[in-house]
Structure formats: C-alpha cells, structure tokens
C-alpha cells in the first residue's frame, strides 16, 4: 500500500491509501470518495 497526501479544494490535506498498480483513474475515484466530491 502507498499513502499519498493530497490537498482538497478547501485546503485540507487528505491522506489516500492506494495500491502501487492502481491507475490514475482509480486514484481519482479514491480521492473523490475521500474528499466527498463527485
């Protein structure tokens, strides 16, 4: 598992855990699910 730190639109840092073989599309879906955006 890889842990990625991203900034959401409100300026909060969010940690996302994903697998090394996930695609960028998968990563975007995980970020959207964690931050509450569509």
C-alpha positions as CSV (number, residue, x, y, z in Angstrom):
1,X,0.0,0.0,0.0
2,X,1.1,3.5,-0.9
3,X,-0.1,6.5,1.1
4,X,-0.5,9.7,-0.9
5,X,-1.1,13.1,0.6
6,X,-3.3,15.5,-1.5
7,X,-4.8,18.9,-0.9
8,X,-8.6,19.1,-1.4
9,X,-10.2,22.3,-2.7
10,X,-10.8,23.6,0.8
11,X,-7.1,23.5,1.6
12,X,-7.2,20.5,3.9
13,X,-4.6,17.7,3.5
14,X,-6.1,14.3,2.9
15,X,-4.2,11.0,3.1
16,X,-5.2,8.4,0.5
17,X,-4.1,4.8,0.6
18,X,-3.8,3.0,-2.8
19,X,-2.1,0.1,-4.4
20,X,1.0,0.6,-6.5
21,X,-0.7,-0.9,-9.5
22,X,-3.7,1.4,-9.4
23,X,-4.3,3.6,-12.5
24,X,-4.7,7.3,-12.3
25,X,-8.4,6.9,-12.9
26,X,-8.6,4.6,-9.8
27,X,-6.7,7.2,-7.8
28,X,-9.0,10.0,-8.8
29,X,-12.0,7.9,-7.8
30,X,-10.4,7.2,-4.4
31,X,-9.7,10.9,-3.9
32,X,-13.2,11.8,-4.8
33,X,-14.6,9.3,-2.4
34,X,-12.4,10.5,0.5
35,X,-13.0,14.2,-0.1
36,X,-16.7,14.0,-0.7
37,X,-16.7,15.4,-4.3
38,X,-18.1,13.8,-7.4
